Amino acid sequence: MIKISSITALGFLVLIVASPFFGVFSEWKEIILMISGLLIISLSLFIRKELHKVIRIVHRASESKSDTYVENNPQ
C-alpha cells in the first residue's frame, strides 16, 4: 500500500512541478521530473512483481488437489 501511495504522491509532485506557477529554474524542473519519472517506473515494476506473486498463490490455492480414480465401464 505504501508503494501505491508513493506513486500518487509522485504524481502530484509532477503536476505541481510541471505547472507554470512553480517558480524554479527550468533545469531544476527537468531534473525533478526525470527523478520522479524514474521513481514511478521502479515502483510500478515492484508492484507488478508483487501482483504476479499473488496471482500465482491464488491459482495454486484454487487447484483441486484430490487424487481420485474413476473407471468408466459401460454395462
C-alpha positions as CSV (number, residue, x, y, z in Angstrom):
1,M,0.0,0.0,0.0
2,I,2.9,2.3,0.7
3,K,4.1,1.9,-2.9
4,I,0.7,2.9,-4.3
5,S,0.6,6.0,-2.1
6,S,4.1,6.9,-3.2
7,I,3.1,6.8,-6.8
8,T,0.2,9.0,-6.1
9,A,2.4,11.5,-4.2
10,L,4.9,11.5,-7.1
11,G,2.1,12.2,-9.5
12,F,1.0,15.2,-7.5
13,L,4.7,16.3,-7.4
14,V,4.9,16.1,-11.2
15,L,1.7,18.0,-11.5
16,I,2.9,20.8,-9.3
17,V,6.4,21.0,-10.8
18,A,5.1,21.0,-14.4
19,S,2.7,23.9,-13.7
20,P,3.9,27.3,-14.9
21,F,3.2,28.7,-11.4
22,F,6.1,26.8,-9.8
23,G,8.9,29.3,-9.6
24,V,12.0,27.2,-10.1
25,F,14.6,27.3,-12.9
26,S,13.7,25.1,-15.8
27,E,16.8,23.0,-15.4
28,W,15.7,22.1,-11.8
29,K,12.2,21.3,-13.1
30,E,13.6,18.9,-15.6
31,I,15.8,17.2,-13.0
32,I,12.9,16.8,-10.6
33,L,10.6,15.5,-13.3
34,M,13.2,12.9,-14.5
35,I,13.9,11.6,-11.0
36,S,10.1,11.4,-10.3
37,G,9.6,9.5,-13.5
38,L,12.3,7.0,-12.7
39,L,10.8,6.5,-9.2
40,I,7.4,6.0,-10.7
41,I,8.7,3.4,-13.1
42,S,10.6,1.5,-10.4
43,L,7.7,1.5,-8.0
44,S,5.3,0.3,-10.7
45,L,7.7,-2.6,-11.6
46,F,7.8,-3.6,-7.9
47,I,4.0,-3.6,-7.7
48,R,3.8,-5.7,-10.9
49,K,6.2,-8.3,-9.4
50,E,4.1,-8.5,-6.2
51,L,0.9,-8.8,-8.2
52,H,2.4,-11.8,-10.2
53,K,3.3,-13.5,-6.9
54,V,-0.2,-13.0,-5.5
55,I,-1.8,-14.3,-8.7
56,R,0.5,-17.4,-8.6
57,I,-0.5,-18.1,-5.0
58,V,-4.2,-17.7,-5.7
59,H,-4.0,-20.0,-8.7
60,R,-2.2,-22.7,-6.7
61,A,-4.8,-22.5,-3.9
62,S,-7.7,-22.8,-6.3
63,E,-6.4,-26.0,-7.9
64,S,-8.1,-29.2,-6.9
65,K,-5.6,-31.5,-5.1
66,S,-7.7,-34.6,-5.0
67,D,-6.3,-37.9,-6.1
68,T,-9.3,-39.9,-7.3
69,Y,-9.6,-42.6,-9.8
70,V,-12.7,-43.1,-11.8
71,E,-13.1,-46.1,-14.0
72,N,-15.7,-45.9,-16.7
73,N,-17.1,-49.4,-17.7
74,P,-20.0,-49.4,-20.0
75,Q,-22.6,-52.0,-18.9
